[in-house]
Structure formats: C-alpha cells, structure tokens
Amino acid sequence: MELWFSEYHLPGLRYSLKVKNFLYTGQSKYQRLDFFETYEFGKVFTLDGIVMLTEKDEFVYHEMMAHLPSLVHPAPKRALVIGGGDGGTIRELLKHESYESLDLCEIDKEVVDKCKIYFPETASKLDDPKVNLYFEDGIKFVQNKKNYYDIICVGSTDPIGPAVGLFKEDFYRMCYDALTDDGILIAQSESIWYHGDIIKEVNKAFKKIFPEVKLAVASLICYQSGFWSFTLGSKKYNLLTDIDENRAKRIEATCKYYNLDIHKSCFYLPNFAKEFVK
Amino acid sequence: MELWFSEYHLPGLRYSLKVKNFLYTGQSKYQRLDFFETYEFGKVFTLDGIVMLTEKDEFVYHEMMAHLPSLVHPAPKRALVIGGGDGGTIRELLKHESYESLDLCEIDKEVVDKCKIYFPETASKLDDPKVNLYFEDGIKFVQNKKNYYDIICVGSTDPIGPAVGLFKEDFYRMCYDALTDDGILIAQSESIWYHGDIIKEVNKAFKKIFPEVKLAVASLICYQSGFWSFTLGSKKYNLLTDIDENRAKRIEATCKYYNLDIHKSCFYLPNFAKEFVK
C-alpha cells in the first residue's frame, strides 16, 4: 500500500510525505491530532492536518525560540511558554541553569499527553520539577500575570482557528504586562516567503508596545517555504548587542542548529523581507 | 480542469504546484523542456521534470551566484558561466561595470532559445554585446582555457544525467587552471538539508585545489528544502574579509535578495551543516 500525507502550504502548492505507518489518530475537544511515521522526516505530528513537528527538524524551531531571548537576558529566572505542548521549547529553556521555574500553558491537554507517548525525546523534560503545566487558554492565563516572567515564548499554531487571538496587539500587550521590567517576548511569525502580511502586522503591533523589536529567521523543512520567522520584543536589552557570548558558546555545544554566529546573523533579512519591518 | 505538476524532492517527499496553463513542452537533443504558468510561483521552467527556475524566486540563486565572487575580486574583467542558459546569472554579472566580456557555455541551445521566449526578464541580457554564447559541453570548453577568467560560475543541474561531470574534482581542477592567478570559482552544491554527502564531496574536492574554500547558503523556494548551498574556491582573496563593501552597497540597491549583511553572514552554517565542511 502507498500512503501519502498532504498539506496545502498555499492553495496551489501541496507538500506530500510518504507515510510508513500511522501511530495515532484522535479528536480532542479543540482539534484533530495525528501522529505518523514518514520515510523522510521520521515521526510527524499534525494538528487539524497541519504539520506541527517532525523528528528530523524539530530542533531548529525550539532552539531558536528558547535561546534567542534567553541568551540576551543576563539571568532569566522565570519563563512562560504558550502553546508549545510538545515540550521542545521547555527542553531547550532548561539548558539555561538560571531558570528556577518554567510555566507551560497549552490549551489542549491531549497534545501534551500524546507527545509524551509519541515524541518522548521532545517532551522529555515536561516532568522536570522546575516545569509547571497549565491546560488553559493562553490569553486568559497571561492576563492574570503582571511583572512576573523574564521571558515569554509564544509558539502558536497558524493564525486561523484557536490561535487567531495569539497574533493580536491586545495579546502582545498582555504579554508585555506579564513580563518583568527587563523581559523579552518571542513569538513565531510564519514564513518569510508566504506570510509577509502577517509578519508586517505582528511587527507593527510589537513596535507599538516594545522599545526594541527584531525579526529573526531560520531554515527548517516542515513549515511553509522552509524559511521561518520569529518576532522578538525587548523592554530593556538590545537584541543584537546584548547577547551573552560566553553562555552562547556553552549552549551552542548542545545544539544541532543554534550557534553564536547564527544568533548574530539571524536578524539579517533578504532585501524583499526588509519592507516587512519598516 | 485541475492540473498539478509534481516533483519528488526525495523519494518520500513530493512537491506539487497547481498549473494555470502550459506554455511549451519539447524534447531537445539532451533533455525534455517544459514551461508552464503556476498559481503560486508564476512561470516555471523544468528540465526532465525538475524545476530549474520560477518567476517568484529566480533572483535569489542568480544574485548569490554572481555577486558573492564578483564583490570579492577587486575588478573582475572576464567571467564564464557554465550551464546557466536561462541568463539570470549573466544579467546579475552585468551589473558589475568592470566586466569586459562574459562567456556563457550552455550545452543545450534550446534552453537559451526557449528562455528568451518564456523568461524574457531573466534572459534579458543574453544579447548584450559583452556576452558571448557557446553551445558546448562545459567540461570540454573549460579544458581549453588557461589563466583566462577572473570568475567562473557553475550553475549545473543536479548531479545526475548530463551534469554529473560538473561535480567532479577533475572538472574543478580544470576550472582552477582556467582562472587567472586571483580568480574565484563558485558552484551550486545542492541542499543543506538533503544533500550533505554531495556538499562534503564538493567541499573536499575544492579544498584539494583552492587555498581558500567556503560554503554559502541562501533561502529560496523552488529547490529541495528551500535552503540551498554554493561552494566557493578562491586562489588569492579571502572570501570573508575581502568583500568590497562600497561596491556591495551599490549592488545591493539593485537586488531583491542580496545585501552586504547577507553576504557577510551567508557563510554562517547551522551546527548540523558544519560537519560537511570539516
């Protein structure tokens, strides 16, 4: 039998992976979850048919999400991850010894439960004593926190369905308020090639709120176009010049994608993308 | 009618574009040529069913190919492009006023003839008086030149079929001999994510021949994984520190991808790719 999974990266662009075997299919309160094994990318996790995670490249997203802000803040103690139920960002954050407490707010408990079973390497640190799991709506959760987190990482799904509110200015402002005076917010902001309008909107919203805003890019293989963006907002530190190079060198030794050169250069945008952050 | 073009980026990974209409299909002496219009990437050109060029992203490849070497050499006068029958690299090279003569060696005259019709913007400079077209085998052509070119750009197809010889040490050595004493060779060297073995082999061969070798990367959308590599070999100039920043600034003003920051940082590799160039 030949079995293929397809995702429409654009209405006229389809990306298809040959499936070795299915591991799990289920419907939670919020969305459909599928885990399957592919020939090219190892295990794959999809939500409502959209790839969230593959074994082959998950490290890129999680390393960038965790280390870009954590290596600019001189000694982050508390971080909040919104929507990263697979646990990959938590795993990377825990590499920084200064963290005393990490909160993960994932709306869908099923994501955590199933990732622990099917992506044990990614979810490996979700039971760490420093980690607290909250199965709640990210917006409501962050609304109740003030001046509390050093770092907030927003790993939302695409801005359709349950995650649409995570791309709004109001939400970023709540994050600002939930951050300490020298806090940093990082949010995934879609593909440089296909989602210029979303990046522009996120960038504009961040700039209304944070004195220092930067757009970072990274190469991965499972998301649209393979060139993914992250928007960072910082209250106090300079995202380019305040990188702690000694710590970065120690962290890079544990990484498959991240290194200090990547950190310094991930903010350099191709000309066509510069207009998104004007 | 719904019409889709598919390319297998890997045996278990298929990339499919919805086709608006077909422009041309033909068989040359060497290969099958297809030109068609897609919904997402505009016009697309394929050879034997493999995407060579799309309207949406062709600038990335050609800007990198032309400007990385031309902005390190202080005043390149003569360049050779092997296999770039679409004319995109020639168009970019001509932005450098120092060039007196540009040779294009394309094995398949049909590629040039049809690109002039279906990609007139890319092929726009092929009739420039500085440009000489040769419809010959690249290996034989370069073999007959000694100490002649300042820059050689090898824009081969994948290392299967007619282009396989363009990935061999013998060929790079002929290029070395065809270059002047301070010449620079650049060759496309496939995907960072999927072709580590090819990159390693090319890098090893370059290092046997050139004192200075670097691997550059760029994001595009039409080739496998979207993260493409170029291997550069230089006889005399330092590929990182000898960039002519003033000229680079003038060139970047004409580009959609290339800029000086991109030039400086395109040699920074993710950790997993560093082992390819050890």
Contacts between the chains, C-beta under 8 A, distances in Angstrom:
chain1	res1	chain2	res2	distance
A	4	B	14	7.1
A	10	B	39	7.8
A	10	B	40	4.8
A	11	B	18	7.3
A	11	B	39	6.8
A	11	B	40	7.7
A	12	B	17	6.3
A	12	B	18	3.4
A	12	B	38	6.3
A	12	B	39	3.2
A	12	B	40	4.4
A	13	B	15	7.8
A	13	B	16	7.2
A	13	B	17	5.9
A	13	B	18	7.3
A	13	B	40	4.7
A	13	B	41	7.8
A	14	B	4	7.1
A	14	B	14	7.9
A	14	B	15	7.8
A	14	B	16	4.2
A	14	B	17	8.0
A	14	B	18	7.8
A	15	B	13	7.8
A	15	B	14	7.8
A	15	B	15	6.2
A	15	B	16	7.7
A	16	B	13	7.2
A	16	B	14	4.2
A	16	B	15	7.7
A	16	B	16	6.7
A	17	B	12	6.3
A	17	B	13	5.9
A	17	B	14	8.0
A	18	B	11	7.3
A	18	B	12	3.4
A	18	B	13	7.3
A	18	B	14	7.8
A	38	B	12	6.3
A	39	B	10	7.9
A	39	B	11	6.9
A	39	B	12	3.3
A	40	B	10	4.9
A	40	B	11	7.7
A	40	B	12	4.4
A	40	B	13	4.7
A	41	B	13	7.8
A	57	B	193	7.6
A	60	B	270	7.5
A	192	B	219	7.2
A	193	B	57	7.6
A	193	B	219	7.6
A	193	B	221	5.3
A	193	B	226	8.0
A	217	B	219	7.5
A	219	B	192	7.1
A	219	B	193	7.6
A	219	B	217	7.5
A	219	B	219	6.4
A	219	B	225	7.8
A	219	B	226	7.0
A	219	B	227	4.2
A	219	B	270	7.0
A	221	B	193	5.3
A	221	B	225	5.2
A	221	B	226	7.6
A	225	B	219	7.8
A	225	B	221	5.2
A	225	B	226	5.7
A	226	B	193	8.0
A	226	B	219	7.0
A	226	B	221	7.5
A	226	B	225	5.7
A	226	B	226	3.0
A	226	B	227	6.0
A	227	B	219	4.2
A	227	B	226	6.0
A	227	B	227	7.6
A	252	B	271	6.8
A	255	B	271	5.5
A	256	B	270	7.3
A	256	B	271	5.3
A	256	B	272	4.9
A	257	B	270	4.4
A	257	B	271	6.0
A	257	B	272	6.6
A	258	B	270	7.8
A	258	B	271	7.0
A	259	B	268	7.7
A	259	B	270	7.4
A	259	B	271	5.5
A	259	B	274	8.0
A	261	B	265	7.6
A	261	B	268	3.9
A	262	B	268	5.8
A	262	B	270	6.3
A	264	B	265	7.7
A	264	B	268	7.8
A	265	B	261	7.6
A	265	B	264	7.7
A	265	B	265	3.4
A	265	B	268	5.0
A	268	B	259	7.7
A	268	B	261	3.9
A	268	B	262	5.8
A	268	B	264	7.8
A	268	B	265	5.0
A	270	B	60	7.5
A	270	B	219	7.0
A	270	B	256	7.3
A	270	B	257	4.4
A	270	B	258	7.8
A	270	B	259	7.4
A	270	B	262	6.3
A	271	B	252	6.8
A	271	B	255	5.5
A	271	B	256	5.4
A	271	B	257	6.0
A	271	B	258	7.0
A	271	B	259	5.5
A	272	B	256	4.9
A	272	B	257	6.6
A	274	B	259	8.0
